[in-house]
Amino acid sequence: MAYRARSAGAGGHSAQPFFPSSPASGDKPFPILPEPPAPAGFTAAEDLRAAIGLWLAWLSGERRASPHTLAAYGRDLAGFLGFLAEHLGATPSLDTLSALRPADFRAYLARRAGDGIERSSMARSLSVLRGFVRFLDKRGLAKSAALAALRAPKLPKSVPKPLTVADAAEAVAEVEALTENAWQGKRDAAILHLLYGCGLRLSEALGLRRGEAPAGDMLTVTGKGRKQRLVPVLPAVRDAVAAYLAACPFPLPKDGPLFVGARGGPLNPRLVQRQMAALRGYLGLPETATPHALRHSFATHLLGAGGDLRAIQELLGHASLSTTQRYTSVETERLLAVYQAAHPRA
């Protein structure tokens, strides 16, 4: 299916949806991924450092957590242990964790709030601590009943912010014009095609190997938790990736990254984010127009075209249907807006 998007500044031209009217029902990281934290980097006694090493190995091995997850969890735990060392005046150990009171955890949350940390980050930190203590408890290393007395901060319900069909199609069509180097423009266009045309996360698109480049009707994607899923590939997506491969000046080994930077190394995700920021100014798109917004647009536009919620869940790789159901709120808001604008008694 071809795109038809309005040209920059034209306004008013319609765009065909990216999708048909109904949807079709090896994973080692590249070098740009963050390094997992080392237990030696934590402010902790030797017994606690050893336990942290076991926990990190368990997260990586049994839970199959990504390097990004390991890095984030490590930062949260390191921040808490650093606070404890200052708060208690001693290097924390396993016995220290077992002796903590609810007031100690509340003091930590109060410090975080005083530092201006968002409630979502505080809730994640508390979740990491609960998971770590639960891990220690199951292995008979330490217990902390104090965490059970704490409630996680209440979080506002977040609603995905997709682009309109016209804006999404225009972003995908116009990104190539922002780069003077032709092959890099084709690369950026291929990436946005995968985000909007297949619903990929940016990390999933940049994690593809050359040997995994979509050449047929289906693409195998390795998502969160290293879980794999199959997604259909539109002809427009295949054509965009093929155009990039034909123009790329670097040899791309089968086991190497599909998308490379100006020097032939793995492409940094920040470059794609900067290109989306440039697109916002170039096309007058809202501030919510990020690479991930194209994935939101993929799901919302499928739902608006009559897509089945369960099928969309599978395409996105969501473990829980409740995560996918957030897109119904977006569609409901859109329908209400149409009703308010069009109904004679509104």
C-alpha positions as CSV (number, residue, x, y, z in Angstrom):
1,M,0.0,0.0,0.0
2,A,1.4,3.4,-0.9
3,Y,1.3,6.5,1.2
4,R,-0.2,9.7,0.2
5,A,0.7,12.6,2.6
6,R,0.2,16.3,2.4
7,S,3.4,18.2,1.5
8,A,5.0,20.4,4.1
9,G,3.0,23.5,4.8
10,A,0.3,22.5,2.3
11,G,-2.3,21.6,5.0
12,G,-5.7,20.3,4.1
13,H,-4.6,17.5,1.9
14,S,-5.9,14.1,3.1
15,A,-3.7,11.1,3.7
16,Q,-4.5,7.5,3.1
17,P,-4.2,5.4,6.3
18,F,-1.0,3.5,6.5
19,F,-2.9,0.3,7.1
20,P,-5.4,-1.9,5.3
21,S,-8.9,-1.7,6.6
22,S,-8.3,-4.8,8.7
23,P,-5.1,-6.1,10.3
24,A,-3.5,-9.5,9.7
25,S,-4.2,-11.6,12.6
26,G,19.7,-15.0,18.0
27,D,19.2,-11.9,20.5
28,K,22.6,-10.7,21.7
29,P,22.7,-6.9,22.2
30,F,24.7,-4.5,20.0
31,P,27.5,-2.5,21.7
32,I,25.4,0.7,22.0
33,L,23.3,-0.9,24.8
34,P,24.2,0.1,28.4
35,E,26.5,-2.1,30.4
36,P,24.9,-4.0,33.2
37,P,25.8,-2.6,36.7
38,A,28.6,-4.3,38.6
39,P,28.0,-5.3,42.3
40,A,31.3,-3.6,43.2
41,G,29.8,-0.2,42.3
42,F,27.2,-0.4,45.0
43,T,27.6,1.2,48.5
44,A,27.2,-2.1,50.4
45,A,29.0,-4.6,52.6
46,E,30.5,-7.7,51.1
47,D,27.5,-10.0,51.9
48,L,25.1,-7.5,50.3
49,R,27.3,-7.1,47.3
50,A,27.3,-10.8,46.8
51,A,23.5,-10.9,47.0
52,I,23.3,-8.1,44.5
53,G,25.4,-10.1,42.1
54,L,23.0,-13.1,42.4
55,W,20.0,-10.8,41.9
56,L,21.5,-9.2,38.7
57,A,22.4,-12.7,37.4
58,W,18.9,-13.9,38.1
59,L,17.3,-10.9,36.3
60,S,19.5,-11.4,33.3
61,G,19.3,-15.2,33.1
62,E,16.0,-16.3,34.4
63,R,13.9,-13.2,34.0
64,R,15.7,-12.3,30.7
65,A,15.7,-8.6,31.5
66,S,17.2,-6.3,28.9
67,P,20.4,-4.3,29.5
68,H,18.3,-1.2,29.7
69,T,16.2,-2.8,32.5
70,L,19.3,-4.0,34.3
71,A,20.8,-0.6,34.2
72,A,17.7,1.1,35.4
73,Y,17.1,-1.4,38.2
74,G,20.8,-1.1,39.2
75,R,20.5,2.7,39.4
76,D,17.4,2.5,41.6
77,L,19.0,0.1,44.0
78,A,22.3,1.9,44.1
79,G,20.5,5.2,44.8
80,F,18.7,3.6,47.7
81,L,21.8,2.0,49.2
82,G,23.6,5.3,48.9
83,F,20.8,7.0,50.8
84,L,20.9,4.3,53.5
85,A,24.6,4.8,54.0
86,E,24.0,8.5,54.6
87,H,20.8,8.0,56.5
88,L,22.1,5.4,58.9
89,G,25.8,6.5,59.0
90,A,27.1,3.0,58.1
91,T,27.6,0.8,55.0
92,P,24.4,-1.3,54.6
93,S,24.5,-5.0,54.8
94,L,22.0,-7.9,54.6
95,D,21.3,-7.5,58.4
96,T,20.8,-3.8,57.8
97,L,18.0,-4.5,55.3
98,S,16.3,-6.9,57.7
99,A,16.3,-4.3,60.4
100,L,14.8,-1.4,58.4
101,R,11.6,0.2,59.6
102,P,8.8,1.7,57.5
103,A,10.1,5.1,58.6
104,D,13.4,4.4,56.8
105,F,11.7,3.8,53.5
106,R,9.5,6.8,54.0
107,A,12.5,8.9,54.6
108,Y,14.0,7.6,51.3
109,L,10.8,8.5,49.4
110,A,10.7,11.9,51.1
111,R,14.3,12.6,49.9
112,R,13.3,11.6,46.4
113,A,10.3,13.8,46.4
114,G,12.5,16.7,47.8
115,D,14.8,16.2,44.9
116,G,11.9,16.7,42.5
117,I,11.7,13.1,41.3
118,E,8.5,12.4,39.5
119,R,6.0,10.0,41.1
120,S,6.3,7.5,38.3
121,S,10.1,7.2,39.0
122,M,9.4,6.9,42.7
123,A,6.9,4.2,42.1
124,R,9.4,2.3,39.9
125,S,12.1,2.6,42.6
126,L,9.8,1.2,45.2
127,S,8.9,-1.6,42.9
128,V,12.6,-2.4,42.4
129,L,13.2,-2.5,46.1
130,R,10.2,-4.8,46.7
131,G,11.5,-7.1,44.0
132,F,15.0,-7.2,45.4
133,V,13.8,-7.9,49.0
134,R,11.4,-10.6,47.7
135,F,14.4,-12.2,45.9
136,L,16.4,-12.1,49.1
137,D,13.6,-13.5,51.2
138,K,13.0,-16.5,48.9
139,R,16.6,-17.4,49.2
140,G,16.7,-17.0,52.9
141,L,19.2,-14.1,52.8
142,A,17.2,-11.3,54.3
143,K,13.6,-10.2,55.2
144,S,12.0,-6.8,55.4
145,A,8.4,-6.7,56.5
146,A,8.6,-2.9,56.6
147,L,8.1,-2.6,52.8
148,A,4.6,-4.2,53.2
149,A,3.5,-1.2,55.2
150,L,4.2,1.2,52.3
151,R,1.9,2.2,49.5
152,A,3.2,3.1,46.1
153,P,2.6,6.7,45.0
154,K,-0.7,7.1,43.1
155,L,0.0,7.7,39.5
156,P,-2.3,9.5,37.0
157,K,-3.6,7.3,34.3
158,S,-1.5,7.9,31.2
159,V,-3.2,7.9,27.8
160,P,-1.1,7.3,24.6
161,K,-0.7,10.3,22.4
162,P,-0.8,9.2,18.8
163,L,-0.4,11.3,15.7
164,T,-3.3,11.8,13.3
165,V,-3.3,9.5,10.2
166,A,-2.2,12.5,8.1
167,D,0.6,13.6,10.4
168,A,2.0,10.1,10.9
169,A,2.0,9.4,7.1
170,E,3.6,12.8,6.5
171,A,6.3,12.2,9.1
172,V,7.3,8.9,7.5
173,A,7.2,10.4,4.0
174,E,9.2,13.6,4.8
175,V,11.9,12.5,7.2
176,E,14.2,11.7,4.2
177,A,14.2,15.3,3.2
178,L,15.9,16.4,6.5
179,T,19.2,14.7,5.7
180,E,21.6,15.9,3.1
181,N,23.2,12.5,2.8
182,A,20.9,10.4,0.7
183,W,21.6,7.0,2.2
184,Q,21.1,8.4,5.8
185,G,17.8,9.8,4.7
186,K,16.7,6.5,3.4
187,R,17.9,4.8,6.6
188,D,15.8,7.2,8.7
189,A,12.8,6.7,6.5
190,A,13.1,2.9,6.8
191,I,13.2,3.1,10.6
192,L,10.1,5.3,10.8
193,H,8.4,2.9,8.4
194,L,9.1,0.0,10.8
195,L,7.8,2.0,13.8
196,Y,4.5,3.1,12.2
197,G,4.0,0.2,9.7
198,C,4.9,-2.6,12.1
199,G,4.4,-1.1,15.5
200,L,7.9,-1.7,16.6
201,R,9.6,0.0,19.6
202,L,12.6,2.0,18.6
203,S,14.9,-0.4,20.5
204,E,13.3,-3.3,18.5
205,A,13.9,-1.7,15.1
206,L,17.5,-0.8,16.0
207,G,18.1,-4.3,17.4
208,L,17.4,-5.9,14.1
209,R,20.3,-7.7,12.4
210,R,21.1,-7.4,8.8
211,G,19.9,-11.0,8.4
212,E,16.6,-10.2,9.9
213,A,15.8,-7.4,7.4
214,P,12.1,-7.8,6.3
215,A,12.0,-9.4,2.9
216,G,8.7,-11.3,3.1
217,D,5.3,-10.8,4.5
218,M,6.2,-11.5,8.1
219,L,9.0,-10.2,10.4
220,T,10.2,-11.8,13.6
221,V,10.7,-9.2,16.3
222,T,12.5,-9.7,19.6
223,G,10.8,-7.5,22.2
224,K,10.9,-7.0,26.0
225,G,12.0,-9.9,28.0
226,R,13.6,-11.3,24.8
227,K,10.2,-12.5,23.8
228,Q,9.7,-13.0,20.1
229,R,6.6,-12.2,18.0
230,L,5.6,-12.2,14.4
231,V,4.3,-9.0,12.7
232,P,3.1,-8.5,9.2
233,V,5.1,-6.4,6.9
234,L,3.5,-4.0,4.4
235,P,5.0,-3.6,0.9
236,A,5.8,0.0,1.7
237,V,7.9,-1.1,4.7
238,R,9.8,-3.7,2.7
239,D,10.4,-1.2,-0.1
240,A,11.7,1.4,2.4
241,V,14.1,-1.1,4.0
242,A,15.3,-2.3,0.5
243,A,15.9,1.3,-0.6
244,Y,18.1,1.9,2.5
245,L,20.0,-1.4,1.9
246,A,20.7,-0.5,-1.7
247,A,22.0,2.9,-0.8
248,C,24.0,2.1,2.4
249,P,27.7,2.5,1.6
250,F,28.9,0.1,4.3
251,P,29.1,-3.7,4.2
252,L,26.5,-5.1,6.6
253,P,27.4,-8.6,7.9
254,K,24.5,-10.9,8.4
255,D,24.9,-10.9,12.2
256,G,25.7,-7.2,12.4
257,P,23.2,-4.4,13.0
258,L,20.7,-3.6,10.2
259,F,20.9,0.1,10.8
260,V,24.3,1.8,11.1
261,G,25.5,5.4,11.7
262,A,27.7,7.7,9.7
263,R,30.8,5.7,10.4
264,G,29.3,2.2,10.0
265,G,28.8,1.4,13.6
266,P,25.4,0.6,15.4
267,L,23.0,3.5,15.1
268,N,22.5,5.4,18.4
269,P,18.7,5.8,19.2
270,R,19.3,9.5,20.1
271,L,19.9,10.2,16.5
272,V,16.5,9.0,15.6
273,Q,15.0,11.0,18.4
274,R,16.8,14.1,17.2
275,Q,15.4,13.5,13.7
276,M,11.9,13.3,15.1
277,A,12.5,16.6,17.0
278,A,13.6,18.2,13.7
279,L,10.5,16.8,12.0
280,R,8.3,18.5,14.7
281,G,9.7,21.8,13.7
282,Y,9.7,21.1,9.9
283,L,6.1,19.9,9.8
284,G,4.6,21.7,12.7
285,L,3.9,18.5,14.6
286,P,3.0,18.5,18.3
287,E,5.6,18.0,21.0
288,T,4.3,14.5,21.6
289,A,5.5,13.5,18.2
290,T,8.3,11.1,19.2
291,P,9.5,7.8,17.8
292,H,7.3,6.0,20.3
293,A,4.3,8.1,19.2
294,L,4.5,6.3,15.9
295,R,4.0,3.0,17.6
296,H,1.1,4.5,19.5
297,S,-0.3,5.7,16.1
298,F,0.1,2.2,14.7
299,A,-2.1,0.7,17.4
300,T,-4.7,3.6,17.5
301,H,-5.1,3.7,13.8
302,L,-5.6,0.0,13.6
303,L,-8.2,0.1,16.3
304,G,-10.0,3.0,14.6
305,A,-10.1,0.9,11.4
306,G,-11.9,-1.9,13.2
307,G,-8.9,-3.9,14.4
308,D,-9.4,-6.5,17.1
309,L,-8.0,-5.6,20.4
310,R,-6.5,-9.1,21.0
311,A,-4.8,-9.0,17.6
312,I,-3.3,-5.6,18.3
313,Q,-2.1,-6.9,21.6
314,E,-0.2,-9.7,19.7
315,L,1.2,-7.2,17.2
316,L,2.5,-4.9,19.9
317,G,3.9,-7.7,22.0
318,H,2.0,-6.6,25.2
319,A,2.0,-9.2,27.9
320,S,-1.2,-7.9,29.3
321,L,-4.4,-6.9,27.5
322,S,-4.9,-4.1,30.0
323,T,-1.9,-2.4,28.5
324,T,-3.4,-2.5,25.0
325,Q,-6.8,-1.4,26.3
326,R,-5.3,2.1,26.9
327,Y,-5.8,2.7,23.2
328,T,-9.5,2.4,23.6
329,S,-9.5,5.5,25.7
330,V,-7.8,7.4,22.8
331,E,-10.4,6.2,20.4
332,T,-13.3,7.0,22.8
333,E,-11.9,10.6,23.2
334,R,-11.7,10.9,19.4
335,L,-15.3,9.7,19.0
336,L,-16.5,12.2,21.7
337,A,-14.7,15.0,19.9
338,V,-16.4,14.1,16.6
339,Y,-19.8,13.9,18.4
340,Q,-19.4,17.2,20.0
341,A,-18.3,18.9,16.7
342,A,-21.0,17.2,14.5
343,H,-24.1,16.5,16.5
344,P,-26.8,19.2,16.1
345,R,-27.8,18.9,19.8
346,A,-24.2,18.8,21.2
